[in-house]
Each structure stands twice: as structure tokens, then as C-alpha cells.
Amino acid sequence: MRTLTAEEIIAITKKAIWASIITVRPDGVPFAIEATPFYTDTETCFMINPGGGTSKNLRSSPHVLLKYTFATPDLKAWMGISCLGSGRFVHDPHAIRLGWELLGKVMGQDFSGAADKYCQNPGRSPLMAVKIHSRTGRCSAVNGTPLSEIYASLGLDPDPEP
């Protein structure tokens, strides 16, 4: 088993098309949803239901765990990354429009209609931003294995750029 470096963790998470967002309900019970991440210069972002459980949980505690997992079907090769941070919903129309544009690039979609809709009513913004405070990650590879080989073992594009 090999520990991933901070730089590797950042590169890997930026290639992910799916992450689990874990928050804690006011009664202390964990709550998780999955969504497609996208990135600004300083935060990991998602477009999620602004009236859902995650939103309610963030009102009582901003603590968030983002979990990224990659594995082969036989589990011989795997990677797991955990990012701890604090989350919030963003209500600035400029940030909302940029968020939809960035998500569109990740998903290969045009979300300008959704951007227009939420910019007209920014109080209902689905833009959740997470400021990451710490990252950890490990993989099935042995120490010294280059990241490109780890990507290849998982069937991921070995190009280090997202």
C-alpha cells in the first residue's frame, strides 16, 4: 500500500467525475450524497439541491468530508482519497454563473439556461463550495510507483492533467 502525496491527491481529485459528500445531521447521524465535482482556484464545488439534507446539515455544522474512490472490478487496484473541509452555499450571481460554466466543462454540457434561472433567484442557489483543510489518500500500489502507472492499473487516463 502506498500513501499518495498532496500533489497526487489534487491531480487525482481533479480527474474525478463523482465524489461522495458527507455531512452530519443535527442529531449526529452521518449523511451522504454523490455529485460531480468541479473546481475554482480555491474551492471544490458541486451543484446540489439547495433544500436537501446536505443544505440542512450545513446550517448546523459546516464540516464536510469529500470521498473519492477508484477501483478495478476485482479490487486488485484501488485508490481512496478523503478531503476534510468546510462547506457553504454561494449566493453571488457571478459565482453561480461561473459554477454552471465550470460544471458544463466537466460534463460536456451547456448549463447556461440553469445559470440564468438561478442567477434570477440567487437565494435558491444550488452552488455548494467546500474549502479543503486537509487531504489524505492511499492506493494499492507499492511505494515508488509513479502516478501514471497507478492511473493505468485503474484504467484511468494516465495524463496528469484533468
ZAPA-323115 format. One record per residue (C-alpha): x, y, z. Coordinates in nm, 4 decimals. Layout:
BEGIN
      east     north        up
         X         Y         Z
...
END
This chain:
BEGIN
      east     north        up
    0.0000    0.0000    0.0000
    0.1276    0.3467   -0.0898
    0.0444    0.6866    0.0548
   -0.0379    0.9475   -0.2090
    0.1366    1.2841   -0.1995
   -0.0577    1.6091   -0.1650
    0.0172    1.6919   -0.5289
   -0.1027    1.3495   -0.6448
   -0.4223    1.3821   -0.4427
   -0.5027    1.7172   -0.6021
   -0.4336    1.5810   -0.9537
   -0.6450    1.2703   -0.8927
   -0.9432    1.4531   -0.7435
   -0.9477    1.6933   -1.0371
   -0.9923    1.3951   -1.2715
   -1.2851    1.2515   -1.0733
   -1.6337    1.2761   -1.2182
   -1.8009    1.1592   -0.8987
   -1.7488    1.2219   -0.5264
   -1.9362    1.1467   -0.2075
   -2.0233    1.4498    0.0038
   -2.0559    1.3516    0.3705
   -2.2062    1.5845    0.6285
   -2.3542    1.5266    0.9723
   -2.7193    1.5757    1.0546
   -2.8051    1.7883    1.3605
   -2.8742    1.4647    1.5536
   -2.5174    1.3433    1.4826
   -2.6035    1.0847    1.2166
   -2.3815    1.0869    0.9035
   -2.5477    1.1816    0.5747
   -2.4017    1.1259    0.2265
   -2.4863    1.2180   -0.1298
   -2.2922    1.1838   -0.4538
   -2.2311    1.4590   -0.7063
   -1.9948    1.5713   -0.9818
   -1.7175    1.7985   -0.8526
   -1.5713    2.0984   -1.0300
   -1.3054    2.3393   -0.9141
   -1.2393    2.7081   -0.8749
   -0.8915    2.8341   -0.7890
   -0.9603    2.7899   -0.4166
   -1.2542    2.5538   -0.3654
   -1.4120    2.2245   -0.4636
   -1.7676    2.2872   -0.5807
   -2.0886    2.0995   -0.6584
   -2.4376    2.1824   -0.7827
   -2.6778    2.0113   -0.5417
   -3.0315    2.0503   -0.4083
   -3.0331    2.3741   -0.2047
   -3.3273    2.2454    0.0010
   -3.1968    1.8937    0.0591
   -3.0360    1.7199    0.3520
   -2.6851    1.8465    0.2856
   -2.8072    2.2061    0.2915
   -2.9916    2.1482    0.6179
   -2.6858    1.9839    0.7709
   -2.4546    2.2697    0.6707
   -2.6775    2.5114    0.8602
   -2.5889    2.3336    1.1855
   -2.2281    2.2373    1.1019
   -2.0081    2.3392    0.8087
   -1.7873    2.0272    0.8390
   -1.7686    1.8221    0.5188
   -1.5831    1.5086    0.4138
   -1.5374    1.4554    0.0403
   -1.4590    1.0947   -0.0503
   -1.3157    0.9841   -0.3847
   -1.2767    0.6127   -0.4571
   -1.1408    0.4351   -0.7626
   -1.1114    0.0568   -0.8000
   -1.0945   -0.2203   -1.0547
   -1.3860   -0.4654   -1.0544
   -1.1677   -0.7330   -0.8912
   -1.0384   -0.4794   -0.6310
   -0.6758   -0.5656   -0.7108
   -0.6071   -0.1983   -0.7800
   -0.7693    0.0827   -0.5824
   -0.7292    0.4424   -0.4628
   -0.9100    0.6180   -0.1821
   -0.8921    0.9879   -0.1031
   -1.0516    1.1835    0.1820
   -1.0682    1.5630    0.1878
   -1.1826    1.7401    0.5038
   -1.3187    2.0908    0.4744
   -1.5942    2.3375    0.5440
   -1.8883    2.3839    0.3120
   -2.1325    2.6606    0.2320
   -2.3850    2.7590   -0.0302
   -2.2857    3.0517   -0.2508
   -2.5467    3.3135   -0.3451
   -2.3405    3.5520   -0.5602
   -2.4848    3.5573   -0.9168
   -2.1393    3.5892   -1.0770
   -2.0144    3.2823   -0.8848
   -2.3318    3.0888   -0.9703
   -2.2896    3.1598   -1.3431
   -1.9204    3.0618   -1.3265
   -2.0121    2.7448   -1.1380
   -2.2555    2.6329   -1.4064
   -1.9926    2.7094   -1.6725
   -1.7261    2.5042   -1.4891
   -1.9661    2.2137   -1.4319
   -2.0582    2.2284   -1.8007
   -1.6922    2.1878   -1.8966
   -1.6625    1.8780   -1.6761
   -1.9833    1.7243   -1.8077
   -1.9649    1.8438   -2.1681
   -2.2991    2.0236   -2.1337
   -2.4359    2.3745   -2.1768
   -2.5930    2.4813   -1.8480
   -2.6488    2.8471   -1.9435
   -3.0267    2.8057   -1.9011
   -2.9821    2.6776   -1.5462
   -2.7361    2.9592   -1.4782
   -2.9917    3.2172   -1.5932
   -3.2615    3.0604   -1.3760
   -3.0535    3.0560   -1.0568
   -2.8988    3.3983   -1.1165
   -3.2536    3.5409   -1.1192
   -3.3142    3.3843   -0.7762
   -2.9689    3.3512   -0.6118
   -3.1269    3.2784   -0.2725
   -3.2097    2.9298   -0.4070
   -2.8574    2.8720   -0.5368
   -2.7500    2.5069   -0.5732
   -2.3802    2.6083   -0.5712
   -2.2073    2.4396   -0.2786
   -1.8417    2.5329   -0.2229
   -1.6021    2.3424    0.0016
   -1.2793    2.4939    0.1312
   -1.0447    2.1979    0.1823
   -0.8413    2.1999    0.5047
   -0.6673    1.8610    0.4803
   -0.6290    1.5712    0.2365
   -0.5247    1.2087    0.2767
   -0.5039    0.9287    0.0254
   -0.3709    0.5791   -0.0267
   -0.3616    0.3284   -0.3062
   -0.2869   -0.0365   -0.3682
    0.0454    0.0333   -0.5406
    0.3819   -0.0180   -0.3739
    0.5982    0.2758   -0.2659
    0.7764    0.4412   -0.5562
    0.5149    0.3528   -0.8180
    0.4648    0.6541   -1.0482
    0.1190    0.8079   -1.0568
    0.0895    0.7293   -1.4282
    0.1229    0.3557   -1.3506
   -0.1403    0.3813   -1.0777
   -0.3769    0.5503   -1.3239
   -0.3101    0.2794   -1.5820
   -0.3757    0.0000   -1.3296
   -0.7185    0.1541   -1.2652
   -0.7974    0.2069   -1.6332
   -0.7748    0.5864   -1.5943
   -0.6188    0.8237   -1.8454
   -0.2555    0.8494   -1.7295
   -0.2329    1.2117   -1.8460
   -0.1801    1.4028   -1.5193
   -0.3876    1.6991   -1.6380
   -0.7684    1.6928   -1.5845
END
